[in-house]
C-alpha cells in the first residue's frame, strides 16, 4: 500500500516541499536564473549556469557549512544570500539586493541540490 502511494506521488508535478518556511522551490529556480547566479556558479538544472568564479552549488543542500565555515541552516543561508559581507567580511560574493522573500525562494531551491 505504501509503495503504491509513493509511486503516485512520484508523478505529481507540485512544487517539491521546501525546508525553508515560506520558500517556493520553483520561484527560487526562476530567481537564480533572473539574478544570473550562474555567471559565477555552476548550478545543476539552471541553463547556462557554468560559472567558475564561485564554488559549484551542485551539493550545497547537503553540505554542513556554507561559505567555508557557516553552519548550513536556513536562517544562515537567508542571511548569507541577503548580506554576504555581514556574514563573512571580505567575501567575493556580491550583495544582490534580494528581498527577504526572494532569499527564501532561492534558499528553498538551493536546498534541493543534494
N, C-alpha and C positions, 0 to 999 in steps of 0.2 A: 504494500500500500504506500509506504513512504517513497519507494523508488518511483512509482507512478507519479507522485506529486512532484518529485524532483525533475522528472522528465518534462512534465507540463510546465513547470516554472522556467525551465531552461529555454523554452520557446518564447517567453514573454519579451516584449520589446520595451518594457518600462525602464525608467532610469534606475541604474544599479543603486542599491542602498548606500548612503553616504555615512561615514563615521564622523563627519563634521556637521554639527547641528545647523540647519538652515542652508547647507550647501547642496547644490544640484550638480551631479557629475557632468551631464551634457552641457549645462551652462558653462561649467569650468573648461571643458574642451573647447567650446566656442571662444571663451575669453583668452585661453592660452594661444589660440590662433590669432585673435584680434590684436593682442598685445605683442605678438611676434616673439614669444618666448623662445621659439625655435631658431632665432637668429644667433642665440648664444648656447642653447642646449639641444642635445639630441633627445627627442621625446617620441616614444613609440605611439603610433596611432594619430600623429599630427603630421599632415602632409608637409613636406619640405623642412621639417624641424630636424636639422642635421648640424646645428652649430657646435663649434668646438671650443669656444671661449670659456663657457661654464661647464660644469660636470654634466654627464649624461644623466637623465632623470628616469631611466628605464626601471629602476628598482627603488625609487625614493619612498614608496609606500611601505616597504618592509625594512628600511634602514633604521638603526637605533638612534642615529644622530643626523641632523641636517647642518649644513654649513660647517662641517668639521668639528662639531662638539656640542651642539644644542640638542637636548633631548627631543626626539621626533614625536611630538604630541600636537594635537590640533591647535591648541592655544599658541604654542610656539611657532607652528607653521604659519598661522594667520599673522602673527606679529612680524615674522621674517618676510612674508610676502608684502606687507604694507610698509614697513620701515626697516629695511635690512641693515642700514648703518647704525640704527639704535640697538640692534641685536648683536651685531658684530662690526665694531668700528674698523674701517679700512677695507671692508669687503668690496669686491668689484661688482657685486650685484647692485644694479641701479634701482632707485625708488621708481616704481612705475605709476604712482598716483592712483593705486587701486582703492576703491571704496571697501568698507568692511564686508559688504555683501559680495562684491567681486572676489575678494580674497577667500571668502567661504566657498564659493563655487570652484575656484581654482584649486584650493586645498582638497576639496572633495574629489576632484579629478585626479590630482597627484597621488592621493592615497589608493587609487585603483591600480597604480603602476607598481606591480609586485614582481 
